[in-house]
Amino acid sequence: MPNNAFYEFIDIDQYNSWKFKNGKYPTRYTVADVKKGKEYIFCISNYLGLMTYITGDIIQVVSTQPFLFVYSGV
């Protein structure tokens, strides 16, 4: 169902705090909300955001206009 999915991003620091220290749930950002130079965990969500698949891939945003990123690791 690719027409019913979109991309979301979780700040790497929030993700690590949540995953390893049982912190509060991380904020999920859309493409419009990411910041240049920051690292994020790449996620795929369904249409209403009820289900999210966290890939675990780390990306770094290179540009927001146009949106470009590089793969930073797992």
C-alpha positions as CSV (number, residue, x, y, z in Angstrom):
1,M,0.0,0.0,0.0
2,P,2.6,2.6,-1.0
3,N,-0.2,5.2,-1.6
4,N,-1.1,5.1,2.0
5,A,2.3,5.6,3.6
6,F,4.5,8.6,4.3
7,Y,7.9,9.3,5.8
8,E,8.6,10.5,9.3
9,F,11.8,11.2,11.2
10,I,12.8,10.9,14.8
11,D,15.7,13.0,16.2
12,I,18.6,10.7,17.0
13,D,19.0,12.0,20.5
14,Q,15.3,11.6,21.4
15,Y,15.4,8.1,19.9
16,N,18.4,7.0,22.0
17,S,16.9,8.5,25.1
18,W,13.7,6.6,24.5
19,K,15.1,3.3,23.4
20,F,18.0,2.9,25.9
21,K,16.8,4.9,29.0
22,N,13.0,4.4,28.8
23,G,12.4,8.1,28.3
24,K,9.2,9.7,26.9
25,Y,8.1,8.9,23.4
26,P,10.1,10.7,20.8
27,T,8.5,13.4,18.6
28,R,8.0,12.3,15.0
29,Y,8.8,15.0,12.4
30,T,7.7,15.3,8.8
31,V,9.9,16.4,5.9
32,A,8.8,20.0,6.5
33,D,10.1,19.9,10.1
34,V,13.6,18.5,9.8
35,K,16.6,20.7,10.2
36,K,19.7,20.8,8.0
37,G,22.8,19.1,9.6
38,K,20.9,17.0,12.1
39,E,20.7,13.2,12.3
40,Y,17.3,11.4,12.3
41,I,16.0,7.9,12.4
42,F,14.1,7.1,9.3
43,C,10.5,5.9,9.7
44,I,7.6,4.8,7.4
45,S,4.1,5.5,8.7
46,N,0.6,4.7,7.5
47,Y,-1.8,7.4,6.4
48,L,-3.1,8.4,9.9
49,G,0.2,7.7,11.7
50,L,-1.4,4.9,13.7
51,M,1.3,2.4,12.7
52,T,4.9,3.4,12.3
53,Y,7.8,1.2,11.1
54,I,11.1,2.4,12.5
55,T,13.8,1.2,10.1
56,G,16.6,2.0,12.4
57,D,18.5,3.6,9.6
58,I,20.2,6.9,10.6
59,I,20.2,9.7,8.0
60,Q,21.7,13.2,8.1
61,V,19.9,16.0,6.4
62,V,22.1,17.8,3.9
63,S,19.5,20.2,2.5
64,T,15.9,21.1,3.0
65,Q,15.3,22.9,-0.3
66,P,15.4,20.5,-2.1
67,F,15.2,17.8,0.5
68,L,18.5,15.8,0.4
69,F,20.0,13.4,3.0
70,V,22.9,11.0,3.3
71,Y,22.9,7.6,5.0
72,S,24.8,7.9,8.3
73,G,24.5,4.3,9.6
74,V,22.4,1.9,11.6
